[in-house]
Amino acid sequence: MKENIIAKLTVKDDKCACAFADKIISESQETDKWYEYFDDFASLLDHPKSLVRNRVLNILAANAQWDKENRFDSNISDFLKHITDEKPITARQCIKALAQVGLAKPQYIKRILSSFQSADLSKYKDSMRPLIEKDMSETEKILATSGLSSK
């Protein structure tokens, strides 16, 4: 089963892989059915194909709410390094997904915000950098308001 899941997420047919990822993300909003595969999803964080990384970042974020075993602890560093992914679209996906991670796992909020502040965005084209900065700002706002309400 798990080899099948990895194969479906990394298949050459991006339409199929994307549809499968969307199904996992959608179902993960409501149930922990996919959480048992958390480590398998995390193993794809460094996949050479950015579309696979995009899918996995969002799947992991959707499953953060079910992470009672704190599996995220061993993957948060790998997740955060995608804030400055070589592909700006993946960086943006990561930054947006971090809002969901922070809401589900407030213990990471300081680390997420600190990673934003230390992120070197100079490698991105001038057309992408403002978009990435805007995503960071929006995620910061979400996390800041959640931090206030949980104190």
N, C-alpha and C positions, 0 to 999 in steps of 0.2 A: 504493500500500500504506500509506504513512504517514498520508495523509489519512484512510484507512479506519480506522486505529488510533485516531486522535484522535476521529473521529466516533463510534466504538464506545465510547470512554471518556466522551464527553460527551453521549451520546444521552439523550433525555428519559426513556426507560424505564430507571429506576435499577436494576431487577432485572437486566436484560441487561448494563448497564454494569458493575455490580458483579461479575457472573459472569465477564465478560471480564477485569476487573482481577484477580480471584482466580486466573484461569488464568495470567495473565502473572506474578503474584507467585509462584505455585506453581512454574511452569517456571523462573523466574529463580533459585530456590533451587538448581537442579541444573545449569543451562546458561546460557551468555551469549547465547542466541538473541535476547533482547529488548534487549540492551545497545546495539545499533546505533541504537535509537530513543530513547536516553537524553535527548538534547537536545529531542526532540519531547515527551517526558513532562515534562521540566523546564519547557517553555513553558506548561504548564497549572498551574504552582504558584500563579499569581495568578488562577485561574479564579473568576468570581463565585459559582459554586455550590460550597458547602462539601463536598458529597459527592464532587465531582470532585477537589477538593484532597486530601481524605482518601485517595482511590484513588492519586493520583499520589505523595503522600508515601510510601506503602507500596511502590509500584512502584520508586521511586528508591532507597529503602532496600534493597530486595531486589537491586537491580542494583549497589549500591555495591561488592560483592565483585568485580565484573568490571571495575571502573573503572581499568584499567591506564593509560589516557590522561589520567587526572586531570580528567575533565570535571566532576566534582563541585566542583572548585575554583571554578569560575565560578558555581556554583549554591548553594553552602553558605549564603551570606548570605540568599538568598531562602527556603531551607529553614528556617533558624533563626528567621526572623521569624514562622513559624507556631507557635512556642512560645506566643505570645500572640495567636493567631488570634482574630478577632472571635467565632468559634463555639467554645465550650469543647470540644466533641467533636473538632473538628479540632486544637485545641491538644493534646488528649490523644493523638490519633493520631500527631501529629508527635513528641511527647515519647517515646512508645513506639518509634516508628520510628528515633529517634536512637540507641537502643541498638544496633540492627543496623548503622547507619551507622558508629558509633564502633568497633564490633568489626571491621568491614571496613576502616575507614580511621582507624587510631589517631591519626594526625596531627591529627584534629579533636577529640579528646577534651577537651583543655583549653578549646578554644573552645566546645564544647557545654556543659561544666560552667559556664563563665563566663557563658554566655547564660542558663542556669538561674538563677544567682545574681542577675543583673541584671533578670530578668523581673518586670514589674509585673503582678501577678495581681489587683490591686484592682478591676479592671473586671468580674470574674466574680462571680456570685451566691455567697452563702455556702454554698449546697448543692453548688456545683461546685468551688470553690477547694480544699477538702481533697482531692478526687479528683485534681486536677491536681498538687497538691503531693506526693501519694502516688506518682503516676506519675513525677515528677521524681526522687523519692527512690529508686524501684526502678531507674530508668535509671542514676542515679548509681552505685548499688551494682554493677550489671552492668559499667559502664565502669571503675569503680575496681578491681574484681577482674581485669579484662582488662589494665588498665594495670600491675598488679603482676606478672602473669605474663609480660608482654612486656619487662620491664626486665632 
